[in-house]
Structures are given as structure tokens and as C-alpha cells.
Amino acid sequence: MKYSAPPFLFRSFLWILIAIGFSTVLFRCSPVSKSALTKTFKSTEAKFKDHVGFVLYDPAKKKTIFDYQGGQYFTPASNTKIFTFFTSLKVLGDSIPGLRYIVRGDSLIFWGTGDPGLLYKNVFTNNRVYSFLQTSPYQLFFSVDNFYTDPFGPGWAWDDYNAYYSAERSPLPIYGNIASIYAAGNKPVIEPLFFKNDIYTGGQQSSADATREPEKNVFIYLPGAKPSSKVIDVPIKISPELTATLLSDTLNKHVTLIHHVFDTTAKTIYGTPADSLYRIMMQDSDNFIAEQLLLLCANTLSDSIKPEIAIRYSKKFFLNDLADEPIWKDGSGLSRFNLFTPRSVVQLWEKIYTLIPQERLFTLLAIGGKKGTIRNYYKESKPYIFGKTGSLSNNHALSGYLVTKSGRLLIFSFMNTHFAKSTGEVRNNMQEILHRIYEAY
């Protein structure tokens, strides 16, 4: 005899299954609660003994979803480049002004604009500036009387002079104001070859390295224990005299350094495509390009190359509606004097999003699991983080756009300062939190 369960048991069982299924879907799709996020950030601060700021914002609804110490100031490090990026988008066109010049008799007098693209290996350039000077029938005279900027920015670490990320600022950079050193057999090679008599070999180290003397262009290559093809970039000690000499050397024609006040009737040669600079700055966090872009903005807004001009102008006319006034001192974020709040960074990303199309914007940013400084982090089958990192000792930030699993676009700023743990541990914690948000929203 077969047993048949009473109908009410089937109905009860069915309702239980429906309830379980519904609650599972609800759990997977419902946002992370504010209280849960608050608890997460409090435990993060306890674990790393640091300070954390986080803001999550929905630009479609014009609504802040979550704010944890979003109004507090943090050291932004290279998140400063977001401010440089936005100002450049507002001030510069699609092509970068590469040179200002006048013709007087048989002489061509020219001034730099701050354009970093001239013979810089990291940037695509159409070589228009180089070709213009190389083919000019006039005698060439170079003036720096529009440049009012120190080689290093305020708050930079003085002992970073030898680090590739701390190239000096100048009105007409050449070769990115760096020398590239590598080994060919048992001998070091340096580019540009102009410095071939200024490089020496030092003692062997565990891995290859190179240094420069603090106040002059004397380079020492330190071979590694094993042969290496590694290319080491070392900043050049730049000066107006050296710039003129390097130009003469590469153009194969004499360039004379003179003092000539900038002429407001000067014509402009446009060269480097702007996006080729933005992409390297935002994806690879190139400090040199960031600093020079700020100088370019100043030169476009005035007849002087001075970063404070661009910063003041941007704060007055573009950033005057931010929730918190940015304490902004340089273009790259190398300065420890910079201070921004997470909610102001989020506001800035919203401004950028309304300024240029997403399809262009996202190709210029670091992409989680794909490109730039986060190519090895924030991985998913389809990229979900598009933004900018920022790192200085004991400080790390990430901000930008988060495209959730459901396709919703959110803007976030995640800032950590004064932690005593490794940046890797902090980054892993950030990755876990942001992925939870990706899944939940």
C-alpha cells in the first residue's frame, strides 16, 4: 500500500521552499547595511591602527549611500592627480601646447610651455615640436624667462632626488628629464648618449641598480649578481643650460640660451595628444607628467609657468562648490602637504563623469585586473573598478567608479592614513570590502 502525504503537508513544504528561495535571493541582492559597513570600518581601524575614510555615492540618484568619516582630511598621495586631471580637462585642449615662439630677423626665439612629451619614451608623441625646431631655417634661441618654479615641489622628500618617480620640473623637459641605464655585456649603457662619459661602474649588488650624485650628472651603475637586461631610470639634474645643450646635441644644430622676457604675441606649436599624457598619468601614476600638466595649465591661463597659478584658478572657478576646500600643493601627490576629504574626491569624480563620455574616460583610468596600478588586484570576469590609486609611506587610497554585479555605476573614495602594517595588507582589506559592495549592489 502506497503512502500519500496529506495535501496540507505538500502546501507547507512548498511554502518553506519558496521562503528559503526568496530569502536567499534577497540576501544576495540586498545592499550591505550601513551598520554592517560601519562595523567593518571600525574593525579595520582597530586592526591596522590607522584612520579610514570612505564614501559611496550613487550619481544616478544624486544620493550618498554610505559615509564613514567622509568629511575628514586625509593624505591623498597620488589621488592628487585626479585634481590635476580634472583641471587639465577643463583648461587644455585635445593637443598640448608644446612651444611658444617668435621670429625676429634671422632668429627664432622660443619658450617652453611645460609640455613633457619631447622625446619622452613613455609617451606617444607626433614629434611636431622636434620637427619644427630641427627644420627651422633660423638661428635658435631658448629662453626660460617665463618659468618661476623650483625643480622640486613643496613637501617633497629631498632624498627622492635619485628615484625615477621624482624627476625635476622644468619649462621644456627633454627625454622626460631622466636618463635610462642598462647593461650591455659587462659595460653600462646610458641614454641619452650625451652622458656616455659620465657613467661609472660600482660594486656588485644582489640586483642591478643605478644612482646619481646629488648635485651633478655623474651616474654609477651597480651590476647585479646575475646578468640583467633591466632598464633603470634615474632623474637628470636639469638646468636651462643643460636643456639648451641637450637640444643642440639631439637636433644637431646650435641652440643658444638667452634671457628674453616672454612675448605675448608669441605663436604656439601644438604637439603631444592630451590623452596620451592623461593615460600614463592616471594608469601608471606618472608623477613627472602630472607635475608638467599643472605647469601647462598655468602657462595656458597666464604667461607664467608656475603651478600655484593653476591651483588657485581651479579652486576659484572649478572647485568652489566642493564640500571641503582642497589643501592642494602640487600636481602629483608627492607632497605631504596635500589634504583632501573622501566626499570631495567623490564630488570631483562626479564632475569628471559629466565632463567626458564614459567610453573615453574609462580607457584613461587604472582598471582592476587589467591595466595600470591595479592590474593585479580587484579582479573579476568583467572589470568593475575604474579609478586612481594613491600611495605614500603609511598612506594608501583608491577612488573612482565601481560598476556593481547588477550593472549599477557607483562612485567611491577609500582613504587610509597612518597605518603601521604593510600596504599589501591594507590593499587586501580594501579589496575584500569593495568586492562585497560589488556583489551586494
C-alpha positions, 0 to 999 in steps of 0.5 A: 500500500502506497503512502500519500502525504496529506495535501496540507503537508505538500502546501507547507513544504512548498511554502518553506521552499519558496521562503528559503528561495526568496530569502536567499535571493534577497540576501544576495541582492540586498545592499550591505547595511550601513551598520554592517559597513560601519562595523567593518570600518571600525574593525579595520581601524582597530586592526591596522591602527590607522584612520579610514575614510570612505564614501559611496555615492550613487550619481544616478540618484544624486544620493550618498549611500554610505559615509564613514568619516567622509568629511575628514582630511586625509593624505591623498598621495597620488589621488592628487592627480585626479585634481590635476586631471580634472583641471587639465580637462577643463583648461587644455585642449585635445593637443598640448601646447608644446612651444611658444615662439617668435621670429625676429630677423634671422632668429627664432626665439622660443619658450617652453610651455611645460609640455613633457612629451619631447622625446619622452619614451613613455609617451606617444608623441607626433614629434611636431615640436622636434620637427619644427625646431630641427627644420627651422631655417633660423638661428635658435634661441631658448629662453626660460624667462617665463618659468618661476618654479623650483625643480622640486615641489613643496613637501617633497622628500629631498632624498627622492632626488635619485628615484625615477618617480621624482624627476625635476620640473622644468619649462621644456623637459627633454627625454622626460628629464631622466636618463635610462641605464642598462647593461650591455655585456659587462659595460653600462649603457646610458641614454641619452648618449650625451652622458656616455662619459659620465657613467661609472661602474660600482660594486656588485649588488644582489640586483642591478641598480643605478644612482646619481650624485646629488648635485651633478650628472655623474651616474654609477651603475651597480651590476647585479649578481646575475646578468640583467637586461633591466632598464633603470631610470634615474632623474637628470639634474636639469638646468636651462643650460643643460636643456639648451645643450641637450637640444643642440646635441639631439637636433644637431644644430646650435641652440643658444640660451638667452634671457628674453622676457616672454612675448605675448604675441608669441605663436604656439606649436601644438604637439603631444595628444592630451590623452596620451599624457592623461593615460600614463598619468592616471594608469601608471601614476606618472608623477613627472607628467602630472607635475608638467600638466599643472605647469601647462595649465598655468602657462595656458591661463597666464604667461607664467609657468608656475603651478600655484597659478593653476591651483588657485584658478581651479579652486576659484572657478572649478572647485568652489562648490566642493564640500571641503576646500582642497589643501592642494600643493602640487600636481602629483601627490608627492607632497605631504602637504596635500589634504583632501576629504573622501566626499570631495574626491567623490564630488570631483569624480562626479564632475569628471563623469559629466565632463567626458563620455564614459567610453573615453574616460574609462580607457584613461583610468587604472582598471582592476585586473587589467591595466595600470596600478591595479592590474593585479588586484580587484579582479573579476570576469568583467572589470568593475573598478575604474579609478586612481590609486594613491600611495605614500609611506603609511598612506594608501587610497583608491577612488573612482567608479565601481560598476556593481554585479547588477550593472549599477555605476557607483562612485567611491573614495577609500582613504587610509592614513597612518597605518603601521602594517604593510600596504599589501595588507591594507590593499587586501582589506580594501579589496575584500570590502569593495568586492562585497559592495560589488556583489551586494549592489 
